[in-house]
Amino acid sequence: MSMLEVRDLHVYYGGIHALRGVNINVKEGEIVTIIGSNGAGKSTLLNALSGVVPYKEGNVEYQGEALPKQADRIVKKGLSQVPEGREIFANLTVRENLIMGAYLRRDKAKIKEDLEMVFEIFPRLKERITQIAGTLSGGEQQMLAMGRGLMSDPQLVMLDEPSLGLAPLLVETIFEIIQDIHNLGKTILLVEQNAYKALAAADYAYVLEQGVIVKEDSAAVIAADPSIQEAYLGVVKS
């Protein structure tokens, strides 16, 4: 069953045509990844879907209905974006950051339950629950951003460059956590510079170049494509 359908999406930044007729389909229960070089439009796509960036043309349907364009209404519908660069509230504690993720919710008992769920996935955050978020390490801040995203109780989690700037060991940890989130029954749309890890984690993949989807297939097929291996996986043709 399709959870998210994007059809002929166009986004402009002034005179720059950043996304040019993008089509993607995210099925319920899948991990779908979008890979591409810097400036390809990957983050722009997620920002358009989450209501941060307006799109001029195109249709977006979520669970069979038109997706609102207002960010708060999108969150209420069950979509959550963990943005590139984390964008945590640096002057608030870990707990306060997490509670901010639930700011549109009124179900206090369920919020408390979800907070404990986040601490199960991210035990390090529980250890630092009263710590000021800006004093956390980069990896801990990424965990906090992901945990905050879960606190809106989303069905679809959009992750924008979750491993960016992290040491290799922490990258492994983040991808293990992505699988943990998926195991909770969450559908995941993943934008990630580390194409190797993204394709290994995903069920389906899209390749975005200069605002256009140029390839799509199962992640395994995309990973085995010689042109993808050379361009994104560091495999040199013999």
C-alpha positions in Angstrom: 0.0 0.0 0.0 1.3 3.4 -1.0 1.8 5.8 2.0 3.2 8.8 0.2 2.9 9.7 -3.5 4.7 12.6 -5.0 3.8 13.6 -8.6 5.4 16.1 -10.9 6.8 18.2 -8.0 8.5 21.5 -9.0 10.3 23.8 -6.5 12.0 27.1 -7.4 14.4 29.2 -5.4 14.1 32.5 -7.2 15.2 31.8 -10.7 16.7 28.4 -9.9 14.5 25.4 -10.8 15.6 23.2 -7.9 13.2 20.3 -8.4 11.9 19.6 -11.9 9.0 17.2 -12.1 10.0 14.8 -9.3 7.9 11.6 -8.8 8.4 9.2 -5.9 6.3 6.6 -4.2 6.9 5.4 -0.6 5.1 2.2 0.3 3.9 1.6 3.9 6.5 -0.2 6.0 9.4 0.4 3.6 12.7 2.2 4.0 13.1 4.3 0.8 16.3 6.2 0.2 17.1 9.1 -2.1 20.8 9.4 -3.1 22.5 12.0 -5.1 25.4 14.4 -5.1 25.5 17.7 -3.1 23.1 20.2 -4.6 21.0 17.6 -6.4 17.9 18.7 -4.5 17.5 15.9 -1.9 17.1 18.2 1.1 14.8 20.5 -1.0 12.5 17.6 -1.6 12.2 16.7 2.1 11.7 20.4 3.0 9.0 20.7 0.4 7.2 17.6 1.8 7.4 18.9 5.3 6.1 22.3 4.4 9.3 24.2 5.1 9.8 25.1 1.4 6.8 25.8 -0.9 6.4 24.0 -4.1 4.9 25.7 -7.2 3.6 22.7 -9.1 2.8 19.1 -8.3 0.7 16.9 -6.2 1.5 15.2 -2.9 -0.8 12.5 -1.4 -0.4 10.9 2.0 -2.4 7.8 2.8 -4.7 8.6 -0.2 -5.4 12.2 0.7 -3.9 15.5 -0.5 -1.1 16.5 2.0 -1.6 20.0 3.5 1.1 22.5 2.7 1.3 23.9 6.3 4.0 22.4 8.4 2.0 22.0 11.6 -0.9 20.3 9.7 1.6 18.0 8.0 3.0 16.9 11.4 -0.6 16.3 12.7 -1.1 14.0 9.6 1.7 11.8 10.8 4.8 13.0 9.0 8.0 14.0 10.8 11.2 15.4 9.5 14.6 15.1 11.2 16.4 18.0 9.5 19.9 18.2 8.2 22.1 19.9 10.8 19.9 18.6 13.6 18.5 22.0 14.6 18.1 21.1 18.2 17.2 23.7 20.8 20.7 24.3 22.1 19.7 26.1 25.3 17.1 23.6 26.4 17.7 20.3 28.2 17.5 16.9 26.5 14.1 16.3 28.1 12.8 19.8 27.0 13.9 19.2 23.4 12.1 15.8 23.4 8.9 17.3 24.8 9.0 20.0 22.1 8.7 17.3 19.6 5.2 16.5 21.0 4.1 20.2 21.1 1.0 19.5 18.9 -0.2 16.5 21.0 -2.6 16.5 23.9 -2.5 12.8 24.9 -0.3 13.2 28.0 -0.3 9.5 28.9 0.8 8.5 25.4 3.5 11.3 25.3 4.9 9.8 28.5 4.9 6.4 27.0 6.6 7.6 23.9 9.2 9.4 25.9 10.1 6.0 27.5 10.2 4.4 24.1 12.7 7.1 22.9 14.8 6.4 25.9 14.8 2.7 25.1 16.1 3.4 21.6 18.5 6.1 22.8 19.6 5.1 26.3 22.4 7.7 26.2 19.7 10.4 26.1 18.2 9.1 29.3 21.6 9.3 30.9 21.7 13.0 29.8 18.1 13.9 30.4 18.9 17.1 32.3 21.9 18.1 30.3 21.8 21.2 28.1 21.5 20.0 24.5 24.1 22.3 23.2 26.8 20.6 25.3 26.1 17.2 23.8 28.5 15.6 21.3 27.6 15.6 17.6 26.4 12.0 17.7 24.3 12.6 20.8 22.8 15.7 19.2 21.8 13.6 16.2 20.2 11.0 18.5 18.3 13.9 20.2 17.1 15.2 16.8 15.9 11.7 15.9 14.2 11.2 19.2 12.5 14.5 19.0 11.2 13.6 15.6 9.7 10.4 17.1 7.9 12.4 19.8 5.3 13.7 17.3 4.1 10.0 17.0 4.7 9.9 13.2 3.9 7.1 10.8 6.4 8.4 8.2 9.8 9.6 9.4 11.9 11.6 7.0 15.6 11.6 7.8 17.8 14.2 6.2 21.5 13.3 6.2 21.5 11.6 9.7 25.1 10.5 9.4 26.5 13.8 8.2 29.7 14.8 10.0 29.9 11.8 12.3 32.8 9.5 12.9 32.6 6.0 11.2 31.7 4.2 14.4 28.9 6.6 15.1 27.6 6.2 11.5 27.3 2.5 12.2 25.3 3.3 15.4 23.0 5.7 13.6 22.1 3.1 10.9 21.4 0.6 13.6 19.1 3.1 15.2 17.4 3.7 11.8 16.7 0.0 11.7 15.4 0.1 15.3 13.0 2.9 14.3 11.8 0.9 11.3 11.2 -2.1 13.6 8.7 0.0 15.5 6.5 0.0 12.4 7.6 3.3 11.1 8.0 4.0 7.4 11.2 5.8 6.6 12.2 8.2 3.8 16.0 8.6 4.0 18.2 11.2 2.3 21.8 10.3 2.9 25.2 11.2 1.4 26.6 7.8 2.5 25.1 6.0 -0.5 26.6 2.6 0.5 25.0 2.6 3.9 21.7 4.0 2.6 21.3 1.4 -0.1 22.2 -1.4 2.3 19.5 -0.2 4.7 16.8 0.6 2.1 14.1 -1.5 0.3 13.8 0.9 -2.6 16.0 3.7 -4.0 15.8 6.8 -6.1 18.8 8.6 -7.7 18.3 12.4 -7.9 20.5 14.5 -10.1 20.1 18.2 -10.7 16.5 18.2 -9.5 15.5 15.2 -11.7 15.0 11.5 -10.7 17.3 9.7 -13.1 17.0 6.1 -11.8 14.7 4.2 -9.5 14.6 0.5 -8.5 15.0 -1.8 -5.6 17.9 -0.7 -3.5 19.8 -3.9 -4.3 19.4 -3.3 -8.0 20.6 0.3 -7.7 23.6 -0.8 -5.6 24.6 -3.3 -8.3 24.3 -0.8 -11.1 27.9 -0.1 -12.4 27.2 3.6 -13.1 25.9 4.0 -9.5 28.9 2.1 -8.1 31.3 4.4 -10.0 29.5 7.7 -9.2 28.4 7.1 -5.6 30.0 4.0 -4.1 33.7 4.6 -5.0 34.0 1.6 -7.3 36.4 2.3 -10.1 35.9 0.6 -13.5 38.7 -1.8 -14.4 
